[in-house]
């Protein structure tokens, strides 16, 4: 369980850093998509700063399909997926 907790906490810090950049994302619903603008979402999400931070923090590579999956997850689901990827 310690691994999940550490992964979740690290992911939350990354999420919170990027979510705070967008005024429209002030609600802390712990949805991964809030790391990008919800008013003007990017056309391509892989290789964006939030995913680069996640890759660096966890030593993983996020491909296009995984990026799309993670984008639609909440933080708990994403933390579990990240652990699987490691």
SULNORDA-V31653 format. One record per residue. N is the residue number from 1. D_CENTER is the distance of its C-alpha to the mean C-alpha in Angstrom with 2 decimals. Layout:
N&D_CENTER + N&D_CENTER
//
This chain:
1&19.98 + 2&19.50 + 3&17.07 + 4&14.82 + 5&15.29 + 6&14.57 + 7&11.36 + 8&10.27 + 9&11.69 + 10&10.15 + 11&6.53 + 12&8.06 + 13&9.71 + 14&7.04 + 15&5.68 + 16&9.47 + 17&10.46 + 18&8.94 + 19&9.75 + 20&13.20 + 21&13.98 + 22&14.66 + 23&17.58 + 24&17.07 + 25&13.82 + 26&15.83 + 27&15.51 + 28&13.23 + 29&12.66 + 30&9.35 + 31&8.18 + 32&4.71 + 33&7.31 + 34&8.45 + 35&6.67 + 36&9.46 + 37&13.03 + 38&14.11 + 39&17.66 + 40&17.31 + 41&14.24 + 42&14.32 + 43&16.39 + 44&14.42 + 45&10.65 + 46&10.90 + 47&11.92 + 48&10.57 + 49&10.04 + 50&6.29 + 51&6.44 + 52&9.71 + 53&8.74 + 54&6.70 + 55&9.81 + 56&12.13 + 57&11.19 + 58&11.51 + 59&14.02 + 60&12.67 + 61&12.96 + 62&10.75 + 63&13.37 + 64&13.70 + 65&13.92 + 66&10.99 + 67&8.79 + 68&10.58 + 69&10.27 + 70&6.56 + 71&6.70 + 72&9.43 + 73&8.40 + 74&8.44 + 75&7.05 + 76&10.31 + 77&10.24 + 78&7.01 + 79&8.71 + 80&11.82 + 81&10.79 + 82&9.74 + 83&13.13 + 84&14.85 + 85&13.77 + 86&15.15
//
